[in-house]
Amino acid sequence: MNSSEPQLEILDTARADRYRAVVHTAVDRTADRFASVTAPTTDTPAAVLRDRVAAIDLDRPLGTAEAAVAEVDTLFCAEAVWFHHPGSLAHLNCPVAVPAVAAETVLAAVNPSVDTWDQSRIGTDIERRVVRWAAGTIGFADGDGIFTSGGTQSNLHALLLARQAATSRTGRAGRRPALDDLVVFATASSHFSVRKSAMVLGLPEHAVVDVAADAAGRMRPDALAHAVADARREGRTPMAVVATAGTTDRGCIDPLEPIADVCDLEDVWLHVDAAYGCGLLVSPTRRHLLDGIERARSVTADFHKSFFQPVSSSALLLRDPADLGRAAWHADYLNPEDADEPNQVDKSLQTTRRFDALKLWATLRASGATAIGRAFDTVLDVTEQVHEHVGAHPDLVLVAPTQLSTVLFRWQPDGVVDADADVLVAPLRAALLAEGRVLVAKTVVDGRPCNKLTLLDPGTSAEQVVAALDHVVATAERLHAERTATTTNHLRTTEPTGANR
Ligand SMILES: Cc1ncc(COP(=O)(O)O)c(C=O)c1O
């Protein structure tokens, strides 16, 4: 080996000081970025970003950790998307709590895996305690659960457990249902991971039945009761009802109490996808919006959305701890069935697994749950003001109400017809993204396209969002004028000449 070749620096006893120096450098640079952010991202074109990445020769190392950290800073951080900037309004991704970031640094260095107890020891106890605490906020007095990589995995895991429960029971026909017989009930605005999970779980394409929603997009309990009855009449087996506590677009909460009534009556597994709305669990003013959640059999909570935790941090929480055992698997080398130690891998779909619970633990220890709930309340208060502003704005149409923090709107001043407003939705988002000053999303509601804001920064004021919307309106006006001019020119140049008239 050539002694001048760079060495792999493993973090060990001898390199404690190297670790300190390198991570300090990275933290200093990142802190400088945070302190100087003036836009949610830059206007560097996508092709330039792609070329910069392509130009780096991964087979020619820079030689030192410091050089690599500097390159990460200039290559990635300089072009990152900043979720704490008031113009960052496009996604359900939050700015993060400082103690959680510190805990992330710790767990990255220590590198435990909370799959077996002997790899994590007290880490397992901490995760279990955080899970029991979170289950307690739902009202699961003896609940259990497991941290997952995100809401998608939590929903998949819940539906796997529900599938196992449904297929282990002898149905009315005197036999255990086949996968083809199973039905999952959800509204069309439930998260796409519900349908994707059904596919992964081997359910047929028609397994997920869209239950009718009310005008606000919430599941209609009467329609659910009919859909369940219809499925039974067709000889199919209701496997689960997925109620959403905070739909991704409308931010609305399905009526949990009457849905739970239907599920109790019909003896169907109720899963509540509270990936987005889980922050309400600790809200000092809006906890009642989740009344009935304690009647669910399983709940998805994404702490990396409304608990201000760094990605990833999500949990699947169960009312009855025994349900987690429905997907347990054992291996002699890892978690034998007769193990004395509490191995979290018994409860998880993952094997090696991040100790994400430490981040929420650190946040709870630093400021407590009420501070998290107050921060989410602040976001919701600001959203209410933004809704009022959009509703009263002469050039904007408020497309739908919300119970959480989304704002669905369309730029459509008087005189602009539906088709012209619709056609502007996608270019408006794209133009704003290309510029990097204000980031918005686009979606489709009731068959028509619209733009969307998702607020998730408690540090962003209503005035700042209004200023961002001013820029959105000005950009829409410009794009509309450009389109109109292009169409007029096109008509002029393609108009038949006088001789041909
Ligand atoms: C309601 C809902 N459920 C589940 C998910 C999926 O969560 P994740 O992106 O963490 O997998 C989302 C993501 O936006 C969501 O809004």
Ligand as a Chemical Component Dictionary entry (heavy atoms), coordinates in Angstrom:
data_LIG
# 
_chem_comp.id                   LIG 
_chem_comp.type                 NON-POLYMER 
_chem_comp.pdbx_formal_charge   0 
_chem_comp.three_letter_code    LIG 
# 
loop_
_chem_comp_atom.comp_id 
_chem_comp_atom.atom_id 
_chem_comp_atom.alt_atom_id 
_chem_comp_atom.type_symbol 
_chem_comp_atom.charge 
_chem_comp_atom.model_Cartn_x 
_chem_comp_atom.model_Cartn_y 
_chem_comp_atom.model_Cartn_z 
_chem_comp_atom.pdbx_ordinal 
LIG C1 C1 C 0 -51.296 11.617 5.782 1  
LIG C2 C2 C 0 -49.946 11.067 5.461 2  
LIG N1 N1 N 0 -49.684 9.786  5.738 3  
LIG C3 C3 C 0 -48.487 9.227  5.465 4  
LIG C4 C4 C 0 -47.484 9.965  4.888 5  
LIG C5 C5 C 0 -46.165 9.321  4.543 6  
LIG O1 O1 O 0 -45.187 9.726  5.420 7  
LIG P1 P1 P 0 -43.637 9.570  5.053 8  
LIG O2 O2 O 0 -43.365 10.540 3.967 9  
LIG O3 O3 O 0 -42.962 9.879  6.352 10 
LIG O4 O4 O 0 -43.417 8.165  4.628 11 
LIG C6 C6 C 0 -47.705 11.318 4.597 12 
LIG C7 C7 C 0 -46.658 12.125 3.956 13 
LIG O5 O5 O 0 -46.835 13.254 3.606 14 
LIG C8 C8 C 0 -48.969 11.880 4.889 15 
LIG O6 O6 O 0 -49.246 13.155 4.609 16 
# 
loop_
_chem_comp_bond.comp_id 
_chem_comp_bond.atom_id_1 
_chem_comp_bond.atom_id_2 
_chem_comp_bond.value_order 
_chem_comp_bond.pdbx_ordinal 
LIG C1 C2 SING 1  
LIG C2 N1 SING 2  
LIG C2 C8 DOUB 3  
LIG N1 C3 DOUB 4  
LIG C3 C4 SING 5  
LIG C4 C5 SING 6  
LIG C4 C6 DOUB 7  
LIG C5 O1 SING 8  
LIG O1 P1 SING 9  
LIG P1 O2 DOUB 10 
LIG P1 O3 SING 11 
LIG P1 O4 SING 12 
LIG C6 C7 SING 13 
LIG C6 C8 SING 14 
LIG C7 O5 DOUB 15 
LIG C8 O6 SING 16 
# 
